[in-house]
Amino acid sequence: MIGATMGSALVTMLLALFFFSTPALRCKPVFILNVMSLLLGIGYAMLQVYQEFRSLLFPNISQNPNVFLLSAAWIVTLPVLVDGILLLRINAVYPRAQTPRFTYWFVMGVPILTMVARLLNSAVFLSRFIKTINTRAAAGQALEALAFRLPSIKIEWSLQLFDDIFSSAIFLTRVYQQTMFTHGRTMSQTLRTLFWIFASNFVFPVILGSAQLAVYLMDPASLTSLYIEAVNFHFTIMGVVFATLWVAESEWAGTRNVSSDKYSSPTPSTLALAAGRRREKKTAESPITVGTEVYRHSFSDSLSKEVVEHEYDMEDRCTYAV
């Protein structure tokens, strides 16, 4: 049920992402990584549905070990893509040319080292899993044996939780600092923008990550932690795709000469969830997008031609990141 429900939501988000994206946005690395993440999430959901149907149709036949290996490889590959998206966004708000060297390498180095540690830990687990399959009657028994003996699951989920907290904290802090000094923006606009970024990229991943780790530490043999992990797997994809959908929708409206009044609600559009639906709430406020308007005026200290050109360069950089 988890795979079918979450997979259908990812299919809708994939269609919405392509529908509202412009040709220029589709060429950006972040858009490509978002599409790859969605495709991997949909593939993982299909694999879950296949496993459930096979268990119902053939309850007395053990699952194919290759299916377990494929599922594990999916779980290992996706965090790399998600971390890549987060790193590009962090690099956009902390440009190397305008950030102190120590600060830049700190905010970029910690997520990179965490990602490398997670990959090494996953490689160790997969290698031991492949060896253990040969000595067990079923792949499920091999997986259960490794879950009790190796600390790989604890390490992976702990590093994942740390990475979510650290990356989201430094990104949101930077966005808050920039939006507070943006001319023509009200406090309510800033808070609404930060709220939706905070909810999609921080709250849900951290809550689910904490829950799955706590349940696993209390009872490693319980399947509840695996169910939570499956939900968190899909929510991780949704969180990083939401920001791209917000920017894609804004650019879609601009390329079709749609009045900005129709697309000015600071809340995330329902179009991010279902293609073809219109906004239910319309206001006359300025559009709030993560990539185009949030950072535009925060880097300009004068009205000179050089500073204005630099300002638009930063706008393009942040649009590239989202």
URJO-V126476 format. One record per pair of residues at least 12 apart in sequence whose C-alpha atoms are under 8 Angstrom apart, sorted by the first residue. I is the first residue (numbers start at 1). J is the second residue. Records with the same first field share a line. If there is no record, write none. Layout:
I=J ; J
This chain:
1=49
2=45 ; 227 ; 230 ; 231
3=44 ; 45 ; 46 ; 48 ; 49 ; 230
4=45 ; 46 ; 49
6=45 ; 231 ; 234
7=41 ; 42 ; 45 ; 46 ; 234
8=42
9=273
10=38 ; 41 ; 42 ; 234 ; 238
11=38 ; 42
12=273 ; 274 ; 275
13=272 ; 273 ; 274
14=35 ; 38
15=275
16=245 ; 271 ; 272 ; 273 ; 274 ; 275
17=244 ; 245 ; 248 ; 272
19=275
20=245 ; 248 ; 249 ; 251 ; 252
21=245 ; 248 ; 249 ; 251 ; 252
22=248 ; 251 ; 252 ; 255
25=248 ; 320
28=320
29=320
30=85 ; 88 ; 320 ; 321 ; 322
31=244 ; 322
33=81 ; 82 ; 84 ; 85
34=85 ; 237 ; 240 ; 241
36=81
37=78 ; 81 ; 82 ; 237
38=237
40=74 ; 78
41=78 ; 233 ; 234 ; 237
44=71 ; 74
47=71
51=63
62=138 ; 139
63=138 ; 139 ; 140
64=139
65=133 ; 138 ; 139
68=139
69=126 ; 130
72=126
75=233
76=119 ; 122
80=115
82=236 ; 237 ; 240
83=111 ; 115
85=240 ; 321
86=167 ; 240
87=108 ; 111
88=321
89=171 ; 318 ; 321 ; 322
90=107 ; 108 ; 167 ; 170 ; 171 ; 321
91=108 ; 321
92=317 ; 318 ; 320 ; 321
93=171 ; 174 ; 175 ; 318
94=174
107=167 ; 170
111=163 ; 166 ; 167
114=159 ; 163
118=155 ; 156 ; 159 ; 160
121=152 ; 155 ; 156
122=152 ; 156
124=152
125=150 ; 152
128=146
129=142 ; 143 ; 146
144=221
147=220
148=220
154=213 ; 217
157=209 ; 213
158=213
160=209
161=205 ; 206 ; 209 ; 210
164=202 ; 205 ; 206
165=202 ; 206
168=198 ; 201 ; 202
172=194 ; 197 ; 198
175=194 ; 294 ; 295
176=190 ; 194
178=294 ; 295 ; 298
179=294 ; 295 ; 298
181=297 ; 298
182=294 ; 295 ; 296 ; 297 ; 298
183=297
189=266 ; 288
192=266 ; 267
193=266 ; 267 ; 288 ; 289 ; 290
196=267 ; 268
197=243
200=238 ; 239 ; 240 ; 242
201=236 ; 239 ; 240
204=232 ; 235
205=232 ; 235 ; 236
208=228 ; 229 ; 231 ; 232
209=229 ; 232
211=225 ; 228
212=224 ; 225 ; 226 ; 228 ; 229
213=225
242=272
243=289 ; 290 ; 322
244=322
245=272
246=268 ; 269 ; 272 ; 289 ; 290
247=289 ; 290 ; 291 ; 292 ; 319 ; 322
249=271
250=263 ; 287 ; 289
260=286 ; 287
261=282 ; 283 ; 284 ; 285
262=279 ; 282 ; 283
263=279 ; 282 ; 287
264=282 ; 283 ; 284 ; 285 ; 286 ; 287 ; 288
265=281 ; 282 ; 283 ; 284 ; 285 ; 286 ; 287 ; 288
266=285 ; 287 ; 288 ; 289
290=318 ; 319 ; 322
291=315 ; 318 ; 319 ; 320 ; 321 ; 322
292=315 ; 316 ; 318 ; 319
293=315
295=314 ; 315 ; 318
296=311 ; 312 ; 314 ; 315
297=311
299=311 ; 314
